[in-house]
Amino acid sequence: MNPSRTVAFHTFGCKVNQYETEELRAQLRLGGFRVVPLGTTADVNVINSCSVTAGADSSCRQLVRKLLREQPASRVVVTGCYAQRAPEELREVSGRVEVFGNREKPFIAIALGVPTACVQEAAKSGVVALAERTRVYLKVQDGCDAHCTYCIIPSVRPERVCRDPEAVLREAEQFLTRGFKEIVLTGVRLGCYQYGPAWDLARLCKALVELPGDFRVRLSSVEVTEISDALVALMQENPKLCPHFHIPMQSGDNDVLKRMGRWYTADQYRARVRDIKSQIPEIALSADVIVGFPGESDKQFENSARLLEEEGFSRLHVFRYSVRPGTPAERLRAHVDPRIKSARARNLVKLDGTLRARYAVGFLNRRLRVLQEAGGIGYTERYVRVRASQALPEGAFQQVRPTRLAADGVLVAESIG
């Protein structure tokens, strides 16, 4: 292989996609490729696509056309969920587009001329960094079979697969050797992690936090019914496991949840959240919520807003429902007017700002430990943003005492060691 060959990457979508891009990046580097920024003329451009919304598909096609137009001699490879769901749509853009679905990702490097031995060595070494990230993501699970009516993911990542815990621990050790201070566990359905009869998510987290070193572990999204008592107990007992759960809610109304194909009621969600809060005081709780799902009335929307405010979440991720072709929700009646969806989204974004500020001010004039990130901003273990008077290098811990909440929602703090 010509060692001067170059490759550029672009990733759409979730942390799992980001992680899988890094796996491929490592394989190509070992195979002699030099990675260059997207937009630089490259021998190969690799796009890892998302298909969670029709907008994500459109953004991918736009980028593909741009690369085809601006780099006529480049190979353009598209992989990911869009490539898995609708490969022919991408091939129709141009005969130059090389399409690899999720199941074919392991073969991309070989198709680009990387020796099999390099691919195997990269798999053995694992992902040792995520490009341009202070925290690092560690993928431990893939796939979802929940079949929520609005979601396309089960059709593009249907098999639930969990990584061998020995491989996970080995990769985590590599992160720590490289000096990283926060490891974020990620998966399409993280709470379903189960490797054999003995290894569930709680046991995996316990093994990780028992590794030597000054670092912390954060969980990405975990469904409310998949947060075990053992996981809550570990979070309560061990400061290395960040006291922060991101728990998708989607709606706080029972009828809407049923139409969404969710498997819990609003009361069950509320009860579990209260139980967790009773065991871990001041725990950070964040949630996903979808507004404007077909048939959602004003009262049903208000039920969602009320639950989020009453239970004291620390931040919200707000999404306006958009039709995803090929999902059962596409066929539902009473689709909500886009103007109403926008108004509801604005209301929840405003609530998000209120909840973030309310949660953050509870830490004023208290000693906090912050992990420094880019732009002079750091995050506490509870994911509260802090701007310290003395900026340290990215990836360093520092002790601070916040004195005020700035207009942008960031705690302004003095460094105390």
PENORNOR-V50052 format. One record per helix or strand. SS is the DSSP state (a for helix, b for strand). FROM is the first residue (numbers start at 1). TO is the last residue. Records with the same first field share a line. If there is no record, write none. Layout:
BEGIN
SS: FROM-TO  FROM-TO
END
This chain:
BEGIN
b: 6-11  34-35  44-49  75-80  97-100  136-142  161-162  182-187  194-195  199-200  216-219  221-221  241-241  244-246  250-250  284-291  315-320  367-372  377-379  385-388  397-405  411-415
a: 15-30  54-70  81-85  87-93  102-111  116-125  153-156  165-177  190-192  201-209  224-226  229-237  254-260  266-279  298-310  328-331  338-361  374-376
END
